[in-house]
């Protein structure tokens, strides 16, 4: 006989598959960390060429985007390593949530900064857009992190822990559902705006909306997963795992593709460099 709907909804098959271990590292963390390392190697291989192009350019935003790429990769790597540590050494000590809060706050700041800047860029000057972006992104990331601090240290929810004895697991995932749903609504509104009378006040660049669509589906998967797990439906872990893979393994490459790939593809090495190179060749 086949599985009925409740058997499917309560299965831990995704959890069991990703818990498969290579030596002391399970499959899930391998899937998360390997793409980040390869993308970092790609950035390193292009470092001299990228530096030459950025030095030629007067665009502050391109330099900012490039810094963001490195920041996202670095903090994602730290986040995965912290998760691996907490997975192998689970604890109820809330102090171990502090590094997660710092890293998550930084990643949220970087993520929303791109969206906010691209929105302001079309209505004010570049410098004014950067200033407004910084203020709003900092306030948003601090507010987002402050809510988590209250939940962790006041209401004692174990938002980042892996302890098997952790209580209120359903409430933990209900928070992640609500938090992700807020982002889903925000990104959905941004995708709808070009179809409204406000279309002249929002970005027209297609790659910006590819970026927003990626974030929309990313948080949609997380919100669905959080809702299902909060009602003890273990199939929700499959959606959460998919979110984790998208966010930690693919977010930085998507950011690079949407805002920097074309910029670096049109790279022209400075003529002075060519003259110097020709001296050695000839």
C-alpha positions in Angstrom: 0.0 0.0 0.0 1.2 3.6 -0.7 1.8 6.2 1.9 -1.2 8.3 3.0 -1.0 12.1 3.2 -0.2 12.1 6.9 2.6 9.6 6.4 4.1 11.9 3.8 3.7 15.0 5.9 5.3 13.5 9.0 8.2 11.8 7.2 11.8 12.6 8.2 13.2 11.4 5.0 14.9 14.7 4.1 16.4 14.9 7.6 17.7 11.4 7.4 19.3 11.9 3.9 21.1 15.1 4.9 22.2 13.5 8.1 24.3 11.0 6.2 28.0 11.5 7.1 31.3 11.6 5.3 33.7 11.0 8.1 32.6 13.5 10.9 30.9 16.0 8.5 27.4 15.2 7.4 26.1 15.6 3.8 24.0 18.7 4.5 26.9 20.8 5.8 29.1 19.5 2.9 26.4 20.7 0.4 26.4 24.1 2.2 30.2 24.7 2.6 31.6 23.3 -0.7 29.9 25.9 -3.1 31.0 28.7 -0.8 34.6 27.5 -0.9 34.6 27.1 -4.7 33.1 30.6 -5.1 35.7 32.1 -2.9 38.4 30.4 -5.0 36.8 31.9 -8.1 36.9 35.3 -6.5 40.5 34.8 -5.6 41.4 33.7 -9.1 39.8 36.9 -10.5 41.2 39.2 -7.8 43.8 41.0 -9.8 41.6 41.5 -12.8 38.7 42.7 -10.6 40.9 45.1 -8.7 42.1 46.5 -12.0 38.6 47.1 -13.2 37.4 48.6 -10.0 40.4 50.9 -9.9 39.4 52.1 -13.4 35.8 52.7 -12.4 34.5 55.8 -10.6 31.4 53.8 -9.4 31.2 53.6 -5.6 28.3 51.2 -5.8 30.3 48.6 -7.8 33.0 48.7 -5.3 30.4 48.4 -2.6 28.8 45.4 -4.3 32.2 43.8 -4.6 32.8 44.3 -0.9 29.4 42.8 -0.2 30.2 39.7 -2.2 33.3 39.1 0.0 31.4 39.9 3.1 28.5 37.5 2.3 30.9 34.7 1.5 32.9 35.2 4.6 30.0 35.5 7.0 28.2 32.6 5.3 31.3 30.5 5.8 31.4 31.5 9.5 27.7 30.7 9.8 28.1 27.2 8.4 31.1 26.5 10.6 29.1 27.7 13.7 26.2 25.5 12.7 28.5 22.5 12.3 29.9 23.1 15.8 26.5 23.5 17.4 25.3 20.3 15.6 28.2 18.2 16.9 28.2 19.8 20.4 24.5 20.7 21.1 23.9 22.8 24.2 21.1 24.7 25.9 23.5 27.6 26.8 22.0 30.7 25.2 25.4 32.4 25.1 26.3 30.3 22.1 23.5 32.2 20.2 25.5 35.4 20.3 27.8 34.6 17.4 24.8 33.6 15.3 23.1 36.8 16.2 26.1 38.9 15.1 26.5 37.0 11.8 22.8 37.0 11.0 22.5 40.7 11.7 25.4 41.4 9.3 23.9 39.1 6.6 20.5 40.8 6.9 22.2 44.2 6.6 24.0 43.2 3.4 20.9 41.6 1.9 18.5 44.5 2.4 21.1 47.1 1.6 21.2 45.9 -2.1 17.4 46.2 -2.4 17.1 49.5 -0.6 20.0 51.1 -2.6 18.6 50.0 -5.9 15.2 51.5 -4.9 16.6 54.9 -3.8 19.1 55.1 -6.7 16.4 56.0 -9.2 15.0 58.9 -7.1 18.0 60.6 -5.5 21.8 60.9 -6.2 24.1 58.0 -5.7 25.7 59.5 -2.6 22.3 60.3 -1.1 21.1 56.8 -1.9 24.1 55.3 -0.1 23.5 57.4 2.9 19.8 56.6 3.2 20.6 52.9 2.5 23.1 52.8 5.3 20.7 54.3 7.8 17.6 52.2 6.9 19.6 49.0 6.6 21.2 49.4 10.0 17.9 50.2 11.7 16.2 47.3 10.0 18.9 44.8 10.9 19.1 46.1 14.5 15.3 45.8 14.8 15.4 42.3 13.3 18.1 41.2 15.7 16.6 42.9 18.7 13.4 40.7 18.3 15.6 37.6 18.2 17.5 38.8 21.4 14.2 39.1 23.2 13.0 35.7 22.1 16.3 34.0 23.0 17.2 35.6 26.3 13.8 36.7 27.7 11.4 34.1 26.3 14.1 31.5 26.2 13.5 30.2 22.7 16.4 28.3 21.2 16.3 29.8 17.7 19.8 28.7 16.7 20.4 25.7 18.9 20.6 22.0 18.0 19.9 20.7 21.5 17.6 17.7 21.5 16.3 18.7 24.9 15.3 22.2 23.7 11.7 23.1 24.7 9.2 25.1 22.7 10.5 23.8 19.4 7.2 24.5 17.7 7.4 28.1 18.8 10.9 28.4 17.5 9.7 27.5 14.0 6.6 29.6 14.3 8.9 32.6 14.7 10.9 31.6 11.6 7.6 31.3 9.7 6.5 34.8 10.7 9.9 36.3 10.1 10.2 34.7 6.7 6.6 35.6 5.8 7.4 39.3 6.3 10.3 39.1 3.8 8.0 37.2 1.4 5.5 40.0 1.5 8.1 42.7 1.1 9.7 41.0 -1.9 6.3 40.2 -3.4 5.4 43.9 -3.2 8.6 44.9 -4.9 7.9 42.4 -7.8 4.4 43.9 -8.2 5.4 47.6 -8.2 6.6 47.7 -11.8 3.0 46.7 -12.8 1.6 49.7 -11.0 1.6 53.5 -11.5 4.8 53.6 -9.4 6.8 51.8 -12.1 8.7 55.0 -12.9 10.0 55.3 -9.4 11.4 51.7 -9.1 14.4 50.1 -10.8 13.9 49.0 -14.4 17.0 46.7 -14.4 15.9 43.1 -15.1 18.8 41.7 -13.0 17.4 43.5 -9.9 14.2 41.6 -10.2 16.0 38.3 -10.7 17.7 39.0 -7.4 14.4 39.9 -5.7 12.7 36.8 -7.2 15.5 34.6 -5.8 15.0 36.1 -2.3 11.2 35.7 -2.6 11.4 32.0 -3.3 14.1 31.5 -0.8 12.0 33.0 2.0 8.9 31.3 0.7 10.5 27.9 1.2 11.6 28.9 4.7 8.2 30.2 5.7 6.4 27.0 4.4 9.0 24.9 6.2 8.7 26.8 9.4 4.9 26.6 9.4 4.8 22.9 8.7 7.4 22.0 11.4 5.7 24.3 13.9 2.6 22.0 13.5 4.9 18.9 13.9 4.8 18.1 10.2 8.4 16.9 9.5 8.2 17.3 5.8 8.8 21.0 6.6 12.4 20.2 7.2 12.7 19.5 3.4 11.7 23.1 2.7 14.0 24.5 5.4 16.9 22.5 4.0 16.1 23.9 0.5 16.1 27.4 2.0 19.5 26.8 3.6 21.0 25.5 0.4 19.7 28.5 -1.6 20.8 31.0 1.1 24.2 29.8 2.1 25.4 28.0 -1.1 23.9 30.1 -3.9 23.1 33.6 -2.6 26.6 35.0 -3.1 26.9 33.7 -6.8 23.4 35.1 -7.5 24.4 38.5 -6.1 27.5 38.4 -8.2 25.6 37.4 -11.4 22.9 40.0 -11.0 25.1 43.0 -10.3 28.7 42.4 -11.0 29.1 39.7 -13.8 28.4 42.1 -16.7 30.5 44.8 -15.1 33.6 42.5 -15.0 32.8 40.8 -18.3 33.4 44.1 -20.1 36.8 44.3 -18.4 39.5 46.2 -20.3 43.0 46.0 -18.9 44.5 49.5 -18.6 46.8 50.4 -21.5 49.7 51.0 -19.2 49.5 47.5 -18.0 49.4 46.3 -21.7 52.6 48.3 -22.4 54.3 46.9 -19.4 53.3 43.4 -20.4 54.5 43.8 -24.0 57.9 44.7 -22.7 58.3 41.3 -21.1 56.8 39.4 -24.0 58.9 41.1 -26.6 
